[in-house]
Amino acid sequence: MRTCHLRTRGAISVALGLFVVAFTVTLGCEPAVTGYHVIPLPRQVTPRSGSFWVDQSTIIALSNPSDEELLYLGQYGARMIADAVGIQIPVSSEPVTGDGPNQIVLALSSDSAVSSPEQYTLIVDERSVTISAPYHRGIFYGLQTLRQFLSAESPGVIPAVEIQDRPRFPYRGMHLDVGRHFFPVSFVKKYIDLIAMYKMNTFHWHLTEDQGWRIEIKKYPRLTQIGAYRKETVFERNFDPYIGDGIPHGGFYTQDEIREVVKYAHQRYVTVIPEIEMPGHSTAALAAYPQLACTEGPIEVSTNWGVHDDIYCPREGTFTFIQDVLTEVIDLFPSQYIHIGGDEVPKDRWHDSEVAQEIIRREGLADEQELQSYFIRRIEAFLLQHGRRLIGWDEILEGGLAPEATVMSWRGLEGGIEAAHQGHDVIMTPNSHVYFDHYQGEQESEPLAIGGYSPLDKVYQFEPVPEGLTDEEARHVLGAQGNVWTEYMRTTDYVEYMVFPRMLALSEVVWSPKEARNWDSFLQRLGPHMETLDRIGVNYRVPEELRDD
Ligand code: ACM
């Protein structure tokens, strides 16, 4: 019920390049503050006067109620509003009627000026809210923006505004290592929800590691029977001399659970990229199938962090195994990309292996680096035959990049720059800025982490497109991703603490126009998001700048 008289004060045009975002709505009956606190900052925000009030008579109306995906989005929007405001509103089965009052309209528009398949327009006036977009995913992002207005201090009061928005980069990713510590499906879904809330669109699921193999493979049951469990974990930093915690750890996702997660993500416009590590970081697989190694063994699922010497031996049986595994992976994950790792591969075993040396001779390779390149190229050829593309960490540049590979640049920007020079696509994930396993405050006052220092402002200042690239090369930078390696993250609470709010800073890096980024504005907008995270039960670190003491 609109019983309160609404007055607006301080309407400020927030077009590209202007950052003042505070906006006050004064209610005639009680003062309340709401605001344009959207993260990531939309491309263009133009405040209008007045407000829309979601109440019991509000409906969601669709441009075409027989469009199933639009109907799904209507229902998603209704649930979102119920969660935020506590009001259940119906989705009308009648096509939207002109300018009928008190409706939230979701409309697919045949806009000829499509700059991005993810663009949307959100218009709020006193009578209605309209989200329009050329594609369904744009409507989803319009709903995410609307959600942020709904969870403001005055739930249900949406200040009138016109927003034109689209992302800067097509690839906006978050990674999660479930190999070092296993996290349940319920948490993976929560993580995906949070990724989607902040308009990120890719979940990179790091499924295999030295310390645990986490994906059921029907043809090789020992991968999870043996490879998914370790007898204990190194205690804190006691590597040498080694002290274990004596606590067994493990778990894996069944193929049904994987399908469930992929579907859940798809419904939130998030692509899941699986990572199956090779030829290194494969100790758990070697423990399950020792014949894949270059040495006799025995090999056990690792209980210790770091880079391990035992890697896949490049004999034909190993390629058959990997191709069988990838066949099941391809069947489970519809994503264009399959990530094959490729990082941190010590070559000692290959150096000492007659099998490996024989391949080097047979193929006329210069050394073990080129043997790794040969390995990755064979896997790429297999993926391409199956209509998929290979992505790998920047070590896949060494010894020569596979012809169509995309590079994930993690040891700084250099790998990405080199790949772009060579005309390859690149995702920037440098450990200088977007490793969310790094400390985010003074080490003495933070829980144990792997090292590094990437506080919130450093993440916010990250620029994914390095200077010096030509325009053509810069177009190969598809976007960026935050990486979450979980050696020291034993609980979901701790994962959340390390990810939030750094992921929000990254969301703005990858979505908002470069020129619009402004640290003070971001901090100002962050406060209400911490309230939202509290409300939905997400743990986070309060940045120093927003602490009371
Ligand atoms: C990595 O951090 N080893 C990709």
Boltz pocket constraint, residues with backbone or C-beta under 6 A from the ligand:
constraints:
  - pocket:
      binder: B
      contacts: [[A, 343], [A, 344], [A, 393], [A, 410]]
      max_distance: 6.0
